[in-house]
Structures are given as structure tokens and as C-alpha cells.
Amino acid sequence: MDKRTKTPPPLLEEWAWYPLKEWQWEPQLAKIELETCRDYSFGRLIVHLERNHKQLLGITRSDGNTWLEDCVIVRRRAWRIQEFTNEVQENPIWFTYPPTRTLMLYPEWPNVPYLKIDPAERLRRIETFSSALSKEDQRAEREYSLDPRKPDRPAPPSMAKRQTELEYLLNPQNPSTGEKTIIEIGIPKNLSHEQVMKAFEALLKTHCPGQGKPYRKSPGRGSERAKIIDDLNALGVYWLCKIAKRQRMDVMTLIRHPISGAQVYSQEKKLDNPLRRIQKLMPEFWLDAMGNLVPLEPLSPV
């Protein structure tokens, strides 16, 4: 039988991000949605593992403090999230943090594979949260940034809004940011912004050494995209090896680079690294997501 007429193996349609179609590589993901796909799919894998574990232990009750799926369900009900939206009252921390925003706002999660969502709808949602500034705002911000007198005049409205939102994250009274470390500091007027930032960085390392999100650290945009692609490849390897129970030789030929379509892994032994990668990243993603799914409910009735 012609290899091109074979039906796809189980789960291949979901986890081969760039499948072969009519002997040509056709990307199934746009570059702009790689990160969203990774976060959505990491969450799906965690739910898959959680469901299996609960079934093994005979657990039937819901527990929003232990299981990621239950945690999202409880909060969706509290915030009355029934369909995708780009506006949520009180701007909670789960809404400002991209991974938890995806889990909360994509109604298809966790039951529908990411690639099963209509591609146009996927891009529309992402563009909703990454819409570019108007030309007027861009010009105003550029002029402000280039003007050496900028400390003496107010920032443009678009920039001021972002600054206010960021500043509120450090407000001790902000109910959406959960547990906090509260430290009294003094900012000397004779120091430059650069000096104050270096001092604040040192303060963070001293008083909050564990602050940060380890699975998302990256030195730059290019390496961040490469890391996301590595995560997706590792996810495909894990799913096909551990869940679909495919032979390593098959898995090695199925995982392809999303841009060129080139085979990623040349030896079966090299599949060990992506498998270890997923085993390390899943607990980190779970801990990170559970920590950012706050608050449980809005302060005022929805």
C-alpha cells in the first residue's frame, strides 16, 4: 500500500504540529501562536495525567487546590467565564499572566486539542491580546522616548496606562496578586533610574531569591522561540512515546522542525532528552499555573 494513503496513527493529528500533507510539509501553526499552543497543550497533558491518576486512586470528588482541571473549573464558574473574552473585571492576576489566561479563557480547554480549534479563530484570539498600538500612539511614544526632557513631562496615555498597570502589581493592597512579600524601601532622589533599578534587582535577589518563573526564563526573543519549539517537540515525543506507545524509530521520523520540516532527531537515543525535559517541565508548569490562578473569585459580584 502507498505510504501516502495510510491513515494517521492514533494521536498523531494532535501532536505532530507540522504534519505531512500530500507529501508536502504544511505548517499547522503560525509563529505568533507557538507560545499559546505550548501553554494550552502543556495544560492538556497535565489534565491527562491527572485524570489517569485520579482514576487509578478511585478519586471522584473535585479538589480545586490539588488538580489543575478542577482549579480552572471552579474559577471559571466564579468569574462566569463561558466563552472567550478579552475583558475581565478587576484585571485579576490569572488574566494578566498568558498561560493561565489561555487555560481560563479558551472554552475548548482541556477537552479539545489545540489544532482542532479553527485556525482563523485561534489567530483572532491571539491578536486580541497582541494588537499593535495606533500610529498616533507609536509616534507619541517614540517622540517621548527620544526626548531627553522626558522626566519633566507626562508619558503618552498609552504608555501611562501600561505603567499604571505594572505599578499596581506591586501595590500591597492589590487583591488579585495573592500572597506577597511586603518590604519597605526608600528611593533616594539623587539616584538615576538605572541606579535605582540595579538596587532593586539586588534587593530582589536578597529578599526574594526564589522569585520568578523558571520554565519560562529565556535570554531573548530568538532563544525564547527556540525554547518554545523545543518544548513542543518534547511534548510530541512524550505523547507519542509514553501515551500513544509508538516505537522510537517511528517517533524519531515523525517529529519535524516547524519551519523547515527537517527531521529533528537523528538517533533514537536522542529522544531521552525531550522525555526528561517534559518530566521536568510538567511539575514546574503545574506549580506556576496553580500559583497564578488567583484570586478565586472577584471582589464584587459578576
Secondary structure, 3 states (H helix, E strand, C coil): CCHHHCCCCCCHHHHCCCCEECCEECCCCCHHHHHHHHHHHHHHHHHHHHHHHHHHHCCCCCCCCCCHHHHHHHHHHHHCCCCCCCCCCCCCHHHHCHHHHHHHHCCCCCCCCHHHCCHHHHHHHHHHHCCCCCHHHHHHHHHHHHCCCHHHCCCCHHHHHHHHHHHHHCCCCCHHHCCCCCCCCCCCCCCCHHHHHHHHHHHHHHHCCCCCCHHHCCCCHHHHHHHHHHHHHHHHHHHHHHHCCCCHHHHHHHCECCCCCCECCCCHHHHHHHHHHHHHHHHHHHHHHHHHCCCCCCCCCC
